[in-house]
Amino acid sequence: MRLLKAQNTNLRNIYGKGVKYDINGQIIMDSTNAMLVPRGTTAERPTNPENGHIRYNTELNELEIYQDGAFRRARYKEPTLITQQDLGFGDQVETIFGPLDSGDPEVPVPSAPQNILVFVENVFQISTTNYTLVQNPGGPYVISSIDSIDGVTGFPTITTSAAHGLTTGDLIAISGLETDPDDNLELLNIGDDSTSPGSVAVTVVNATQLEVHIDVTGGVPANYTANTGKVYKAGTVTGPYLPGWYIEFNSAVDLGKPVTVLHNFDK
C-alpha cells in the first residue's frame, strides 16, 4: 500500500512546483522566485487579526506581523553601533538628566532601566537602586491659552488648564502649536528655532497663570491653538525638561561628575 506523502496546490501538474503540505505538518514552497503576501493600507488590516498574521502595509511601506496583540514592523536592519550619549555634569543639585536618545529611530528610548548602561564618571550605576526612568518630568501643565500681550513690552500671560504649582523666578520651557509660524509668539516655543531661548523666567504668577519674561511684541495670541502646548519646569543643569524620557538618580550627582549612557548594546 502506498501512502500519500504530500498534497500539491499546482493545478496543472501534480508533480510541478507549488505549495505542499506534508504529513509532518510542514508547508513547503517549491518556487525559487518569491512569495507575494497580502497587501493593503492600515485601514484594510483584518478586523480580527491573530498572532502570526503577516501582510505588507502599502501605506507605511513596510512588512508587518501581528504579534502580542498588535501589528509590528518586521525589522530588516538592527543598529550596528553602540551609542554613547553624554548627558552633562553633576552640580550636587540636579537628579534628572536627558532626554534619552539611542540614535535608533525604531527604539529611541529603552523599554526598561535595565536596557541601558549608565555611568557617573567611571562608576557603573545599578538600575532601580541608583536610578529610574521618568517621562516628561517637571509637569507638564497644559496651556489653555496665551493672551494679554502688552503692546509695549510684549510680555505674555500663559493660562494653564490646572494649578501649575510654579512660583515667581522659576525657569520654564514651553511647547505649543501656532497657525502662523512667522508670528513672534513662536519665540515661546523652546527649541522651535535658533532664536528661541534656552528657558523662560516666570515674573508674575497665580494659581493658573504665568507671566513670562520674553519680548514677543507683535505676537498675535489668536494664532495660538488652545490646549496644544505644555509648560515644563527647567532643571538647574540640564535645561528645560522637554518631552521625552530621562534618567532620574536617587540622589544628586556630585559636582563635575559626567553622566554617560550607553544604548543599543542589548539589541
PASEBA-1860 file (N, C-alpha, C; in nm, 3 decimals):
! residues 267
1> MRLLKAQN> 0.085/-0.119/0.000/0.000/0.000/0.000/0.089/0.124/0.000 ~ 0.059/0.216/-0.088/0.135/0.341/-0.094/0.063/0.447/-0.011 ~ 0.142/0.525/0.066/0.085/0.630/0.148/0.097/0.764/0.078 ~ 0.001/0.850/0.096/0.006/0.983/0.040/0.106/1.066/0.121 ~ 0.212/1.111/0.056/0.319/1.183/0.124/0.291/1.334/0.133 ~ 0.232/1.387/0.026/0.212/1.532/0.023/0.102/1.566/-0.074 ~ 0.042/1.682/-0.053/-0.055/1.736/-0.145/0.002/1.860/-0.210 ~ -0.024/1.878/-0.341/0.035/1.986/-0.417/-0.075/2.078/-0.467
9> TNLRNIYG> -0.051/2.209/-0.456/-0.152/2.306/-0.499/-0.139/2.344/-0.645 ~ -0.039/2.290/-0.715/-0.023/2.320/-0.857/-0.137/2.254/-0.934 ~ -0.216/2.337/-1.004/-0.335/2.286/-1.071/-0.305/2.221/-1.206 ~ -0.187/2.244/-1.262/-0.156/2.193/-1.395/-0.087/2.058/-1.390 ~ -0.003/2.041/-1.290/0.073/1.916/-1.284/0.101/1.885/-1.138 ~ 0.055/1.771/-1.093/0.071/1.736/-0.952/0.218/1.722/-0.913 ~ 0.304/1.703/-1.014/0.446/1.691/-0.986/0.519/1.823/-1.008 ~ 0.446/1.928/-1.050/0.511/2.056/-1.073/0.532/2.134/-0.945
17> KGVKYDIN> 0.591/2.254/-0.960/0.619/2.336/-0.843/0.490/2.395/-0.787 ~ 0.482/2.402/-0.657/0.363/2.456/-0.592/0.384/2.465/-0.443 ~ 0.277/2.467/-0.368/0.283/2.469/-0.222/0.235/2.335/-0.171 ~ 0.318/2.270/-0.092/0.286/2.136/-0.043/0.262/2.137/0.107 ~ 0.177/2.048/0.150/0.151/2.026/0.292/0.179/1.880/0.319 ~ 0.287/1.853/0.394/0.328/1.713/0.410/0.271/1.652/0.538 ~ 0.303/1.525/0.558/0.246/1.451/0.670/0.300/1.498/0.804 ~ 0.407/1.579/0.803/0.463/1.633/0.927/0.405/1.771/0.962
25> GQIIMDST> 0.310/1.816/0.881/0.250/1.947/0.908/0.329/2.062/0.851 ~ 0.431/2.035/0.771/0.512/2.140/0.712/0.446/2.194/0.586 ~ 0.459/2.322/0.563/0.418/2.384/0.437/0.545/2.411/0.357 ~ 0.553/2.352/0.240/0.674/2.359/0.158/0.642/2.432/0.029 ~ 0.719/2.538/-0.001/0.702/2.612/-0.125/0.819/2.577/-0.218 ~ 0.786/2.524/-0.336/0.890/2.478/-0.427/0.956/2.590/-0.506 ~ 0.890/2.703/-0.519/0.938/2.809/-0.608/1.071/2.867/-0.562 ~ 1.153/2.908/-0.659/1.278/2.979/-0.630/1.260/3.129/-0.656
33> NAMLVPRG> 1.139/3.170/-0.685/1.112/3.310/-0.720/1.084/3.393/-0.594 ~ 0.961/3.410/-0.557/0.924/3.490/-0.440/0.782/3.457/-0.399 ~ 0.745/3.496/-0.279/0.609/3.480/-0.230/0.547/3.618/-0.215 ~ 0.432/3.639/-0.273/0.362/3.766/-0.264/0.259/3.756/-0.152 ~ 0.283/3.832/-0.044/0.194/3.828/0.072/0.079/3.926/0.051 ~ -0.029/3.914/0.127/-0.140/4.010/0.117/-0.090/4.153/0.137 ~ -0.149/4.245/0.062/-0.107/4.385/0.067/-0.229/4.475/0.088 ~ -0.208/4.588/0.157/-0.317/4.683/0.177/-0.278/4.793/0.273
41> TTAERPTN> -0.367/4.890/0.289/-0.342/5.003/0.378/-0.365/4.963/0.524 ~ -0.338/5.056/0.613/-0.362/5.031/0.755/-0.510/5.005/0.782 ~ -0.596/5.080/0.714/-0.740/5.063/0.733/-0.789/4.928/0.683 ~ -0.712/4.864/0.596/-0.753/4.737/0.538/-0.697/4.617/0.614 ~ -0.638/4.641/0.729/-0.594/4.530/0.812/-0.712/4.441/0.850 ~ -0.689/4.314/0.877/-0.801/4.226/0.914/-0.873/4.276/1.039 ~ -1.004/4.258/1.040/-1.086/4.306/1.151/-1.052/4.235/1.281 ~ -1.027/4.106/1.272/-0.994/4.027/1.391/-0.861/3.956/1.369
49> PENGHIRY> -0.751/4.030/1.376/-0.620/3.970/1.350/-0.581/3.870/1.457 ~ -0.496/3.777/1.418/-0.445/3.677/1.511/-0.293/3.680/1.508 ~ -0.232/3.641/1.618/-0.086/3.635/1.623/-0.034/3.546/1.511 ~ 0.062/3.599/1.435/0.117/3.525/1.323/0.074/3.577/1.188 ~ -0.027/3.664/1.181/-0.069/3.722/1.054/0.043/3.809/0.997 ~ 0.070/3.792/0.869/0.175/3.867/0.800/0.113/3.936/0.679 ~ 0.148/4.062/0.658/0.098/4.137/0.543/0.194/4.250/0.512 ~ 0.179/4.309/0.392/0.259/4.426/0.356/0.170/4.548/0.362
57> NTELNELE> 0.210/4.649/0.441/0.133/4.770/0.457/0.173/4.869/0.348 ~ 0.085/4.891/0.251/0.116/4.979/0.138/0.115/5.126/0.177 ~ 0.054/5.158/0.291/0.051/5.295/0.339/0.181/5.331/0.410 ~ 0.234/5.236/0.488/0.357/5.259/0.563/0.480/5.208/0.490 ~ 0.456/5.134/0.379/0.565/5.076/0.300/0.656/4.988/0.385 ~ 0.593/4.893/0.455/0.671/4.802/0.537/0.595/4.671/0.558 ~ 0.673/4.565/0.574/0.616/4.434/0.607/0.581/4.435/0.755 ~ 0.461/4.387/0.789/0.421/4.390/0.929/0.366/4.255/0.972
65> IYQDGAFR> 0.387/4.225/1.099/0.347/4.098/1.158/0.264/4.126/1.282 ~ 0.153/4.055/1.297/0.070/4.071/1.416/0.124/3.979/1.526 ~ 0.169/4.039/1.634/0.222/3.962/1.745/0.194/4.034/1.876 ~ 0.160/3.956/1.977/0.135/4.008/2.111/0.031/4.120/2.110 ~ -0.073/4.104/2.027/-0.184/4.198/2.029/-0.170/4.322/1.945 ~ -0.067/4.329/1.857/-0.050/4.449/1.776/0.029/4.416/1.650 ~ 0.006/4.494/1.543/0.087/4.481/1.423/0.219/4.552/1.446 ~ 0.328/4.483/1.416/0.461/4.539/1.436/0.543/4.526/1.309
73> RARYKEPT> 0.632/4.622/1.291/0.716/4.622/1.173/0.814/4.506/1.177 ~ 0.832/4.439/1.062/0.934/4.335/1.051/1.065/4.404/1.021 ~ 1.147/4.420/1.123/1.270/4.498/1.107/1.370/4.423/1.021 ~ 1.433/4.496/0.931/1.529/4.435/0.840/1.673/4.476/0.870 ~ 1.690/4.570/0.964/1.826/4.615/0.994/1.832/4.661/1.139 ~ 1.911/4.594/1.217/1.928/4.632/1.356/2.044/4.732/1.370 ~ 2.043/4.813/1.474/2.156/4.903/1.495/2.286/4.824/1.507 ~ 2.389/4.873/1.445/2.517/4.803/1.447/2.616/4.866/1.544
81> LITQQDLG> 2.586/4.984/1.593/2.681/5.053/1.679/2.620/5.084/1.815 ~ 2.700/5.073/1.916/2.659/5.117/2.049/2.671/5.269/2.052 ~ 2.564/5.334/2.095/2.562/5.480/2.101/2.596/5.528/2.241 ~ 2.695/5.616/2.248/2.730/5.677/2.376/2.668/5.815/2.382 ~ 2.586/5.839/2.481/2.520/5.968/2.496/2.569/6.036/2.622 ~ 2.626/6.154/2.606/2.674/6.232/2.720/2.563/6.326/2.765 ~ 2.526/6.319/2.892/2.412/6.395/2.943/2.449/6.511/3.032 ~ 2.575/6.550/3.035/2.614/6.665/3.114/2.685/6.627/3.242
89> FGDQVETI> 2.701/6.726/3.330/2.779/6.709/3.453/2.693/6.739/3.576 ~ 2.728/6.672/3.684/2.657/6.694/3.808/2.689/6.828/3.870 ~ 2.595/6.878/3.953/2.616/7.006/4.023/2.579/6.997/4.171 ~ 2.564/6.873/4.222/2.525/6.847/4.360/2.379/6.886/4.389 ~ 2.303/6.920/4.284/2.162/6.956/4.299/2.074/6.873/4.206 ~ 2.112/6.870/4.078/2.029/6.806/3.976/2.030/6.654/3.987 ~ 1.910/6.595/3.975/1.898/6.449/3.976/1.847/6.393/3.843 ~ 1.800/6.481/3.754/1.738/6.437/3.628/1.825/6.476/3.510
97> FGPLDSGD> 1.852/6.379/3.420/1.937/6.402/3.304/1.872/6.340/3.181 ~ 1.878/6.413/3.069/1.819/6.363/2.946/1.790/6.478/2.851 ~ 1.700/6.459/2.754/1.626/6.336/2.727/1.712/6.229/2.661 ~ 1.671/6.104/2.673/1.746/5.991/2.619/1.719/5.975/2.469 ~ 1.823/5.941/2.395/1.810/5.917/2.251/1.915/5.815/2.210 ~ 1.870/5.697/2.169/1.962/5.589/2.133/2.018/5.602/1.993 ~ 1.959/5.693/1.913/2.000/5.703/1.773/1.931/5.602/1.684 ~ 1.851/5.516/1.742/1.776/5.415/1.668/1.633/5.467/1.652
105> PEVPVPSA> 1.589/5.502/1.531/1.455/5.559/1.514/1.343/5.464/1.553 ~ 1.369/5.333/1.549/1.266/5.237/1.587/1.250/5.226/1.738 ~ 1.362/5.234/1.810/1.358/5.224/1.956/1.446/5.336/2.013 ~ 1.396/5.461/2.013/1.480/5.573/2.058/1.507/5.576/2.207 ~ 1.419/5.512/2.286/1.438/5.511/2.431/1.428/5.367/2.481 ~ 1.492/5.336/2.592/1.487/5.199/2.645/1.348/5.167/2.699 ~ 1.312/5.040/2.691/1.183/4.998/2.744/1.189/4.975/2.895 ~ 1.309/4.967/2.950/1.326/4.946/3.093/1.463/5.000/3.134
113> PQNILVFV> 1.479/5.036/3.262/1.609/5.088/3.308/1.723/4.990/3.285 ~ 1.691/4.860/3.288/1.796/4.759/3.272/1.851/4.751/3.129 ~ 1.784/4.817/3.034/1.824/4.807/2.895/1.929/4.908/2.853 ~ 1.981/4.984/2.948/2.089/5.077/2.919/2.199/5.061/3.023 ~ 2.317/5.108/2.989/2.427/5.113/3.084/2.451/5.258/3.121 ~ 2.447/5.288/3.249/2.459/5.425/3.297/2.584/5.437/3.383 ~ 2.663/5.542/3.356/2.786/5.566/3.432/2.786/5.709/3.483 ~ 2.830/5.728/3.605/2.864/5.860/3.658/3.015/5.860/3.672
121> ENVFQIST> 3.079/5.940/3.586/3.223/5.933/3.565/3.255/5.790/3.521 ~ 3.332/5.713/3.598/3.363/5.575/3.557/3.294/5.472/3.648 ~ 3.191/5.515/3.720/3.123/5.425/3.814/2.990/5.379/3.754 ~ 2.976/5.249/3.738/2.854/5.191/3.684/2.739/5.206/3.783 ~ 2.621/5.248/3.730/2.504/5.270/3.814/2.406/5.154/3.799 ~ 2.348/5.110/3.910/2.255/4.997/3.911/2.112/5.049/3.898 ~ 2.037/4.993/3.801/1.900/5.037/3.780/1.815/5.008/3.903 ~ 1.719/5.096/3.927/1.627/5.098/4.042/1.699/5.127/4.174
129> TNYTLVQN> 1.822/5.080/4.188/1.897/5.111/4.310/1.953/5.254/4.304 ~ 2.010/5.290/4.188/2.070/5.421/4.171/1.986/5.516/4.085 ~ 1.906/5.461/3.993/1.831/5.548/3.904/1.705/5.477/3.853 ~ 1.612/5.556/3.804/1.492/5.507/3.738/1.470/5.589/3.610 ~ 1.375/5.547/3.529/1.337/5.622/3.409/1.210/5.700/3.437 ~ 1.206/5.826/3.394/1.086/5.909/3.409/1.056/5.975/3.277 ~ 0.929/5.997/3.250/0.887/6.062/3.127/0.833/6.201/3.157 ~ 0.881/6.299/3.078/0.834/6.437/3.089/0.831/6.487/3.234
137> PGGPYVIS> 0.946/6.490/3.301/0.948/6.536/3.441/0.916/6.685/3.453 ~ 0.883/6.727/3.574/0.859/6.869/3.598/0.725/6.916/3.547 ~ 0.626/6.838/3.548/0.497/6.877/3.492/0.451/6.766/3.401 ~ 0.408/6.792/3.285/0.387/6.926/3.230/0.246/6.976/3.262 ~ 0.225/7.103/3.236/0.096/7.164/3.259/0.041/7.212/3.126 ~ -0.078/7.170/3.093/-0.137/7.203/2.963/-0.171/7.351/2.957 ~ -0.134/7.416/2.845/-0.163/7.558/2.825/-0.300/7.572/2.760 ~ -0.391/7.635/2.830/-0.524/7.655/2.772/-0.533/7.781/2.688
145> SIDSIDGV> -0.445/7.879/2.713/-0.444/8.000/2.630/-0.317/8.079/2.655 ~ -0.282/8.161/2.557/-0.174/8.259/2.569/-0.236/8.393/2.530 ~ -0.232/8.489/2.622/-0.305/8.613/2.597/-0.240/8.730/2.669 ~ -0.312/8.843/2.671/-0.272/8.964/2.744/-0.132/9.010/2.705 ~ -0.101/9.006/2.576/0.030/9.056/2.533/0.031/9.208/2.538 ~ 0.125/9.263/2.614/0.138/9.407/2.629/0.195/9.465/2.499 ~ 0.137/9.570/2.450/0.182/9.628/2.324/0.318/9.693/2.333 ~ 0.366/9.720/2.454/0.497/9.784/2.470/0.605/9.680/2.497
153> TGFPTITT> 0.585/9.600/2.602/0.688/9.504/2.639/0.672/9.371/2.568 ~ 0.548/9.335/2.534/0.525/9.207/2.468/0.524/9.090/2.563 ~ 0.534/9.114/2.696/0.536/9.002/2.789/0.397/8.936/2.791 ~ 0.389/8.808/2.757/0.258/8.742/2.751/0.220/8.676/2.884 ~ 0.092/8.649/2.897/0.040/8.572/3.009/-0.004/8.436/2.959 ~ 0.042/8.330/3.026/0.008/8.194/2.990/-0.090/8.141/3.093 ~ -0.204/8.093/3.047/-0.304/8.036/3.137/-0.302/7.885/3.123 ~ -0.287/7.816/3.236/-0.284/7.670/3.233/-0.420/7.613/3.271
161> SAAHGLTT> -0.446/7.490/3.228/-0.576/7.428/3.250/-0.595/7.380/3.393 ~ -0.486/7.377/3.470/-0.493/7.335/3.610/-0.385/7.409/3.688 ~ -0.395/7.408/3.819/-0.295/7.474/3.903/-0.157/7.415/3.873 ~ -0.062/7.501/3.843/0.069/7.455/3.796/0.172/7.436/3.907 ~ 0.157/7.502/4.018/0.250/7.485/4.129/0.382/7.556/4.113 ~ 0.398/7.636/4.008/0.523/7.709/3.986/0.522/7.838/4.066 ~ 0.639/7.900/4.077/0.649/8.023/4.153/0.734/8.124/4.078 ~ 0.722/8.250/4.117/0.799/8.356/4.053/0.949/8.325/4.061
169> GDLIAISG> 1.016/8.340/3.948/1.159/8.311/3.941/1.191/8.175/3.884 ~ 1.093/8.085/3.879/1.117/7.954/3.818/1.149/7.969/3.670 ~ 1.236/7.882/3.621/1.265/7.877/3.478/1.180/7.768/3.416 ~ 1.117/7.800/3.304/1.029/7.704/3.238/1.061/7.696/3.090 ~ 1.020/7.586/3.032/1.023/7.569/2.886/0.879/7.555/2.840 ~ 0.855/7.593/2.716/0.719/7.594/2.665/0.714/7.527/2.529 ~ 0.610/7.447/2.507/0.584/7.392/2.375/0.444/7.435/2.334 ~ 0.416/7.436/2.205/0.283/7.477/2.162/0.270/7.474/2.012
177> LETDPDDN> 0.151/7.502/1.964/0.121/7.499/1.822/0.063/7.633/1.780 ~ 0.118/7.689/1.671/0.068/7.815/1.618/0.024/7.796/1.474 ~ -0.079/7.869/1.437/-0.126/7.864/1.299/-0.040/7.951/1.209 ~ 0.031/8.048/1.267/0.119/8.135/1.190/0.262/8.114/1.237 ~ 0.343/8.039/1.162/0.479/8.007/1.207/0.573/8.126/1.210 ~ 0.535/8.240/1.146/0.622/8.357/1.144/0.586/8.458/1.253 ~ 0.488/8.423/1.333/0.445/8.510/1.441/0.554/8.518/1.548 ~ 0.574/8.635/1.604/0.675/8.649/1.710/0.644/8.564/1.831
185> LELLNIGD> 0.520/8.524/1.845/0.481/8.442/1.959/0.551/8.306/1.957 ~ 0.603/8.266/1.839/0.670/8.137/1.831/0.797/8.134/1.916 ~ 0.846/8.250/1.956/0.963/8.253/2.043/0.936/8.185/2.177 ~ 0.808/8.169/2.210/0.775/8.097/2.333/0.804/7.949/2.322 ~ 0.802/7.897/2.200/0.821/7.753/2.180/0.969/7.719/2.190 ~ 1.012/7.674/2.305/1.153/7.646/2.328/1.202/7.541/2.230 ~ 1.314/7.570/2.164/1.368/7.477/2.067/1.303/7.487/1.931 ~ 1.207/7.581/1.914/1.135/7.593/1.788/1.225/7.644/1.677
193> DSTSPGSV> 1.315/7.735/1.710/1.410/7.787/1.610/1.533/7.839/1.682 ~ 1.628/7.888/1.605/1.757/7.929/1.662/1.744/8.050/1.753 ~ 1.635/8.126/1.742/1.620/8.244/1.826/1.549/8.215/1.956 ~ 1.501/8.092/1.972/1.432/8.057/2.096/1.531/8.050/2.211 ~ 1.494/8.105/2.327/1.584/8.099/2.443/1.589/7.959/2.502 ~ 1.688/7.935/2.587/1.700/7.805/2.649/1.598/7.783/2.758 ~ 1.550/7.892/2.818/1.446/7.882/2.920/1.384/8.020/2.935 ~ 1.270/8.023/3.002/1.196/8.148/3.020/1.172/8.168/3.169
201> AVTVVNAT> 1.194/8.289/3.218/1.175/8.318/3.359/1.031/8.358/3.387 ~ 0.974/8.304/3.494/0.840/8.343/3.538/0.853/8.469/3.622 ~ 0.780/8.576/3.583/0.791/8.703/3.656/0.672/8.731/3.746 ~ 0.553/8.692/3.703/0.432/8.710/3.782/0.355/8.580/3.777 ~ 0.295/8.541/3.890/0.231/8.410/3.894/0.110/8.410/3.986 ~ 0.005/8.336/3.945/-0.100/8.298/4.038/-0.129/8.151/4.014 ~ -0.237/8.100/4.065/-0.259/7.955/4.064/-0.258/7.894/3.924 ~ -0.317/7.963/3.827/-0.328/7.905/3.693/-0.274/7.996/3.583
209> QLEVHIDV> -0.202/8.102/3.623/-0.147/8.192/3.522/0.000/8.221/3.548 ~ 0.074/8.237/3.439/0.216/8.269/3.445/0.243/8.384/3.350 ~ 0.319/8.483/3.396/0.371/8.583/3.304/0.518/8.553/3.284 ~ 0.561/8.545/3.161/0.699/8.506/3.133/0.776/8.624/3.076 ~ 0.905/8.626/3.107/0.990/8.739/3.072/1.054/8.717/2.935 ~ 0.977/8.741/2.832/1.029/8.732/2.696/0.951/8.829/2.609 ~ 1.020/8.904/2.527/0.956/9.005/2.446/0.901/8.944/2.318 ~ 0.770/8.935/2.309/0.706/8.884/2.187/0.615/8.992/2.131
217> TGGVPANY> 0.661/9.117/2.135/0.585/9.228/2.079/0.546/9.196/1.935 ~ 0.422/9.217/1.904/0.375/9.186/1.769/0.313/9.049/1.758 ~ 0.324/8.970/1.864/0.263/8.839/1.861/0.112/8.848/1.864 ~ 0.048/8.752/1.805/-0.098/8.751/1.799/-0.149/8.630/1.878 ~ -0.205/8.651/1.996/-0.250/8.537/2.079/-0.348/8.446/2.006 ~ -0.429/8.503/1.916/-0.529/8.422/1.847/-0.466/8.316/1.759 ~ -0.338/8.333/1.727/-0.270/8.234/1.642/-0.229/8.109/1.720 ~ -0.236/8.117/1.851/-0.201/8.001/1.932/-0.323/7.910/1.944
225> TANTGKVY> -0.305/7.782/1.916/-0.414/7.685/1.925/-0.423/7.634/2.067 ~ -0.536/7.659/2.130/-0.554/7.624/2.271/-0.535/7.475/2.296 ~ -0.479/7.445/2.413/-0.462/7.306/2.461/-0.367/7.223/2.374 ~ -0.278/7.289/2.301/-0.181/7.214/2.220/-0.040/7.221/2.278 ~ -0.020/7.303/2.379/0.114/7.319/2.434/0.120/7.286/2.582 ~ 0.242/7.279/2.633/0.263/7.246/2.773/0.376/7.331/2.829 ~ 0.373/7.348/2.960/0.480/7.417/3.032/0.562/7.313/3.106 ~ 0.694/7.322/3.092/0.785/7.229/3.159/0.879/7.308/3.248
233> KAGTVTGP> 0.898/7.260/3.370/0.991/7.326/3.460/1.134/7.295/3.419 ~ 1.217/7.398/3.419/1.355/7.382/3.376/1.440/7.327/3.491 ~ 1.542/7.247/3.455/1.635/7.197/3.554/1.748/7.296/3.576 ~ 1.827/7.276/3.678/1.934/7.370/3.708/2.056/7.348/3.622 ~ 2.067/7.227/3.563/2.184/7.197/3.481/2.142/7.155/3.340 ~ 2.047/7.064/3.332/2.013/7.007/3.203/1.925/7.097/3.118 ~ 1.880/7.212/3.173/1.795/7.298/3.096/1.651/7.253/3.102 ~ 1.567/7.304/3.010/1.425/7.270/3.015/1.402/7.120/2.998
241> YLPGWYIE> 1.304/7.070/3.069/1.266/6.930/3.054/1.171/6.918/2.936 ~ 1.224/6.907/2.819/1.141/6.894/2.700/1.081/6.754/2.695 ~ 0.980/6.731/2.610/0.917/6.598/2.604/1.019/6.488/2.581 ~ 1.006/6.378/2.653/1.098/6.266/2.636/1.119/6.190/2.765 ~ 1.208/6.090/2.758/1.241/6.006/2.874/1.375/6.050/2.933 ~ 1.383/6.046/3.064/1.500/6.093/3.137/1.545/5.989/3.239 ~ 1.671/6.001/3.280/1.723/5.926/3.394/1.705/6.012/3.518 ~ 1.648/5.954/3.622/1.636/6.025/3.748/1.713/5.948/3.855
249> FNSAVDLG> 1.819/6.009/3.905/1.901/5.947/4.009/1.833/5.962/4.145 ~ 1.862/5.869/4.233/1.803/5.873/4.367/1.864/5.983/4.453 ~ 1.979/6.033/4.413/2.041/6.146/4.483/2.115/6.230/4.381 ~ 2.144/6.354/4.417/2.210/6.446/4.324/2.348/6.394/4.284 ~ 2.384/6.420/4.159/2.515/6.380/4.108/2.620/6.477/4.159 ~ 2.735/6.425/4.202/2.842/6.508/4.257/2.889/6.613/4.156 ~ 2.940/6.721/4.209/2.984/6.833/4.127/3.091/6.790/4.026 ~ 3.067/6.823/3.899/3.166/6.799/3.794/3.172/6.657/3.742
257> KPVTVLHN> 3.093/6.565/3.796/3.096/6.426/3.752/3.013/6.411/3.624 ~ 3.072/6.357/3.515/2.997/6.340/3.391/2.900/6.222/3.398 ~ 2.785/6.238/3.335/2.683/6.132/3.327/2.680/6.081/3.184 ~ 2.702/5.950/3.167/2.709/5.889/3.034/2.616/5.768/3.027 ~ 2.550/5.752/2.911/2.461/5.640/2.890/2.504/5.567/2.763 ~ 2.503/5.434/2.768/2.531/5.350/2.650/2.401/5.285/2.606 ~ 2.367/5.306/2.477/2.246/5.249/2.420/2.279/5.138/2.320 ~ 2.181/5.056/2.291/2.183/4.956/2.181/2.268/4.833/2.207
265> FDK> 2.332/4.824/2.321/2.416/4.708/2.345/2.334/4.580/2.359 ~ 2.205/4.595/2.388/2.119/4.479/2.412/2.042/4.439/2.287 ~ 2.072/4.497/2.171/1.994/4.469/2.050/2.070/4.380/1.955
END
